[in-house]
Amino acid sequence: MALEQGIGSIGQIPIGEGRTFEVAGQRVAVFHTREGGVYAIEANCPHRNGPLADGLTSGTTVLCPLHERAFDLLTGAGIGHEDCVMSYPVRISGDGNLFITVGQPCRNSLDVM
């Protein structure tokens, strides 16, 4: 069953960075890219449990800060390796509040309203 939860304003995530939030008991890394996109994926790298929100982003890619494993922010797919993480739909309300839906992973994490 899908559950949408508000996590606050987009302003709490600086451009080019990520932050970790708890959404319905799950840790989710939310990124606000330099290009203006907002994406949500599972918070920890499956390789060594690295905190993905602390990773470097470029376009729609994040690098795990521990061992530089890359993940696609749209799909959660590993880039150049078989590991993957869940991706989650993100909705931005007209007043700039962010909503994450867990329990229904998606291929395109950006759903701006």
N, C-alpha and C positions, 0 to 999 in steps of 0.2 A: 504494500500500500504506500503510495507516494505521500509525502508530507512536505509542504512548503513552510519555511521558517524565515522570518526577517532577522537580519544580522546587524542592521544599522545602516549608516550612511556610507556611500561610496567614498566620501571624503576621509574616512578613517584608514583607507588604504592608499598610501602615496603612489603616484604614477611610477611605474617601473618596478613595483614591489609586490610582495604577497604577504598575507596575514593568515593565521590559523584561527578557525572558529569551531565551536562545538555546535553541531546541528543535529537535533534529534538523537543525541548520544553518540554521534560520529564526528571524528575530527576531520575537518575539511579545510584545505588550503585554497584561499581565494586570491586571485591575481588581478591587478589593474595595470595592464600593459602600457608601454609608451605610446602605442598606436591607439589607445583609448578603449581597448577591449577589456571585458571582465569575464574571467573564467574560474571555474571551481573544479578541483580534483581532490582525490584522496590525499590526506595530509602527509603520509609517510611513504618513503620509497620502499618498495618491497625487497630491495637488495640488502640494505643494512639499516633500514628504519630511519633513514635521513629525513630531516625536516624540510620538505619540498618548498614550503613558503619562504625559506631562507635562501633558496636557489636563485641563480641568475636567469632572467628571462630575455628572450630575443624573439620578437614576433609572437608566434604561438607555441614557443618551445620553452621549457624550463629545464635547467641542469641541476641535478641533485648536488647539494653542497659537499657531500661526503666523498663520492666517487665519480662525480660528473656524468652520471647516467642521464640521458635526455628523455623527456616525455613530451608528447603533443598535448597542449592544453585543451584542444577541441575534443579529442577522443580518449585521452589517457594512455594511448599506445606508446610503447617504448620505441625509441628511435635508435636503430643499430643494435638492439638487443630484444629478447623475448619478454621481459618483464612488462607489466602494464599496471595502471591504477584506474580506479573508477573516475569517471567525469560526471558532473552534475549540472543540471540546468540552472542558469542564473537569470533572474528577472530584475530589472531596474525600474522602479516606479517613477512617475513624473516628478516627484520631489527628491529623487536621488537616493532613495532607500533600496537596499539590496535584499533579495529574497532568493534562497537556495532551496531546491527541491531534492530531497533524498528519497531513496527507495524507488527511483525511476531514473537510472543513469541514461545519459543521452550522448549522441554523437556530436551535436553542435551545442556547446555550453552557453552560447550567448543568445538570450531571448529578451531583447529590450522592448519594454512597453512604455 
